[in-house]
Amino acid sequence: MQLLLLQILRFIFQNPIFKVLRIFQFLLAIGIFFTFALMPVNNTPSNIPPAALHFTGNLLLITSAWVALLEYLKTSRIFILSAVLSLCSELAQSLTTTRITDPMDLGYNLIGLSVGVLICFMLNYLLNTKHITVLN
């Protein structure tokens, strides 16, 4: 099972087509992230608590960034990039008339990013920390 997973990951990270797809999925994820972040409150799913939306959105943002940028940046830099994007989304909300920036949201964002970076570090470990197994 682990060998099969390693072969799949090797294929995904070495195939030039998948390299383009990984970058595209990250750009798409940024678009979706900002769309939800700037969407009027009355258009967001009302049965999901805002804290869960902030947490999940940021968790998905950093894991998407990690998949796309693993070959180019260290996980710590991907965390910084994701944190900047998250902060920009909160600041952009202050420029709209339909959303407000809430300091609690920043906390939920940070928790989502932190859990996401832990997942990325675990994946780095499973992929042999230095990415040697998957990327070579």
C-alpha positions in Angstrom: 0.0 0.0 0.0 2.8 2.5 0.9 4.7 1.5 -2.2 1.6 2.2 -4.4 1.1 5.6 -2.6 4.7 6.5 -3.2 4.5 5.6 -6.9 1.3 7.7 -7.2 3.0 10.6 -5.5 6.1 10.2 -7.6 4.0 10.3 -10.8 2.1 13.4 -9.6 5.2 15.3 -8.6 7.4 14.4 -11.6 4.9 14.5 -14.5 5.1 17.9 -16.3 1.3 17.9 -16.9 0.6 17.5 -13.2 3.1 20.3 -12.4 0.9 22.6 -14.4 -2.3 21.2 -12.9 -0.9 21.7 -9.4 -0.2 25.4 -10.1 -3.6 25.8 -11.7 -5.4 24.2 -8.7 -3.6 26.6 -6.4 -4.7 29.6 -8.5 -8.2 28.3 -8.5 -8.1 27.8 -4.7 -7.0 31.4 -4.3 -9.9 32.5 -6.4 -12.4 30.4 -4.4 -10.9 31.5 -1.1 -11.2 35.2 -2.0 -14.7 34.7 -3.4 -15.9 33.2 -0.2 -14.0 35.7 1.9 -15.6 38.7 0.1 -19.1 37.1 -0.4 -21.9 39.0 1.4 -22.6 37.4 4.7 -26.2 36.6 3.7 -24.9 34.5 0.8 -22.6 32.3 2.9 -23.9 28.9 4.1 -25.9 29.8 7.2 -25.9 26.3 8.8 -22.1 26.3 9.1 -20.6 28.4 11.9 -18.3 31.2 10.7 -15.4 29.8 12.8 -15.6 26.5 10.9 -15.6 28.4 7.5 -12.5 30.4 8.4 -10.7 27.4 9.8 -11.6 25.1 6.9 -10.9 27.8 4.2 -7.4 28.5 5.6 -6.6 24.8 6.1 -7.5 24.1 2.5 -5.6 27.3 1.4 -2.3 26.2 2.9 -2.6 22.5 1.8 -3.4 23.7 -1.7 -0.3 26.0 -1.6 1.8 23.1 -0.3 0.8 20.8 -3.2 1.5 23.5 -5.8 4.7 25.0 -4.3 6.4 22.0 -2.6 9.1 21.9 -5.3 9.8 25.7 -5.0 9.4 26.7 -1.4 10.0 25.3 2.1 6.9 24.5 4.1 7.7 27.4 6.4 7.7 29.9 3.5 4.4 28.4 2.2 3.0 29.0 5.7 4.1 32.7 5.4 2.6 33.1 1.9 -0.7 31.5 3.1 -0.7 33.8 6.1 -0.2 36.9 3.9 -3.1 35.7 1.6 -5.3 35.1 4.6 -4.5 38.5 6.1 -5.2 40.2 2.7 -8.6 38.5 2.6 -9.4 39.9 6.0 -8.2 43.4 5.0 -10.1 43.2 1.7 -13.3 42.6 3.7 -12.8 46.0 5.4 -13.0 47.6 1.9 -16.5 46.1 1.2 -19.8 47.2 2.5 -21.1 43.7 3.0 -18.4 42.3 5.3 -16.5 43.3 8.4 -13.1 42.4 9.7 -13.4 40.6 13.0 -10.3 39.9 15.1 -11.7 36.5 16.1 -11.7 35.6 12.4 -8.0 36.2 12.3 -7.6 33.8 15.2 -9.7 31.1 13.4 -7.6 31.7 10.2 -4.4 31.3 12.2 -5.6 28.0 13.7 -6.6 26.7 10.3 -3.2 27.7 8.9 -1.4 26.1 11.9 -3.3 22.8 11.6 -2.6 22.9 7.8 1.1 23.5 8.3 1.3 20.6 10.7 -0.4 18.4 8.1 2.1 19.6 5.5 5.1 18.9 7.9 3.7 15.4 8.4 3.4 14.9 4.7 7.0 16.2 4.2 8.1 13.6 6.8 6.2 10.8 5.0 7.6 11.9 1.7 11.1 11.6 3.2 11.4 15.2 4.6 13.8 16.4 1.9 11.4 15.5 -0.9 14.1 13.1 -2.2 11.9 10.1 -2.5 9.1 11.8 -4.4 10.9 14.5 -6.4 13.9 12.5 -7.6 
